[in-house]
Amino acid sequence: MHFQVSPIGPKLLPEVLSFGDGKMNSAGGDVSFFSAVRGSGVRVLVVDHDPDSRLRLATLLEDDGLLVTQIVDGGEVPGACEHRLPDLVLMDVDTPDVSGLQALVRMKADERTSEIPVILMSTFSDPDLEPDFIDMGAEICLDKQAQNAVIRGAVEAVLA
């Protein structure tokens, strides 16, 4: 399988590319992982101002049995986490009012949300910025145009 990775956090690259037992579903996800989480109540918060990108991610994750909440802006993250914390946040870096980076910094500074893993997604691919995103608290950074298999691999690596 060929992965298009640009950029992705260096500390998790080997796990994303080799995670699981090698049994893949038709869309490239590890069958055993997604079978295990289906119906388990794993919650993912998707933050993206682009409705097409948001729908793509939500559909991909819901098809794998994850519970998805969608919001448009980084400023909505605290409200979305108010009643029930997500197990994972997939967040666009470039949201309109409060950027994904600002939301990430706020999440990591808040005792209640600091341990929630965050996968940042961006339309620009600048490897020089990637270490900054990781230092800010992101687990992985992905190109928003990454193949579904890469997105699934990142989700698997973070949630496993």
Rosetta blueprint (number, residue, H / E / L):
1 M L
2 H L
3 F L
4 Q L
5 V L
6 S L
7 P L
8 I L
9 G L
10 P L
11 K L
12 L L
13 L H
14 P H
15 E H
16 V H
17 L H
18 S H
19 F L
20 G L
21 D L
22 G L
23 K L
24 M E
25 N L
26 S L
27 A L
28 G L
29 G L
30 D E
31 V H
32 S H
33 F H
34 F H
35 S H
36 A H
37 V H
38 R L
39 G L
40 S L
41 G L
42 V L
43 R E
44 V E
45 L E
46 V E
47 V E
48 D L
49 H L
50 D L
51 P H
52 D H
53 S H
54 R H
55 L H
56 R H
57 L H
58 A H
59 T H
60 L H
61 L H
62 E H
63 D H
64 D L
65 G L
66 L L
67 L E
68 V E
69 T E
70 Q E
71 I E
72 V L
73 D L
74 G H
75 G H
76 E H
77 V H
78 P H
79 G H
80 A H
81 C H
82 E H
83 H L
84 R L
85 L L
86 P L
87 D L
88 L E
89 V E
90 L E
91 M E
92 D E
93 V L
94 D L
95 T L
96 P L
97 D L
98 V L
99 S L
100 G H
101 L H
102 Q H
103 A H
104 L H
105 V H
106 R H
107 M H
108 K H
109 A H
110 D L
111 E L
112 R L
113 T L
114 S L
115 E L
116 I L
117 P L
118 V E
119 I E
120 L E
121 M E
122 S E
123 T L
124 F L
125 S L
126 D L
127 P L
128 D L
129 L L
130 E H
131 P H
132 D H
133 F H
134 I H
135 D H
136 M L
137 G L
138 A L
139 E L
140 I E
141 C E
142 L E
143 D E
144 K L
145 Q L
146 A L
147 Q L
148 N H
149 A H
150 V H
151 I H
152 R H
153 G H
154 A H
155 V H
156 E H
157 A H
158 V H
159 L H
160 A L
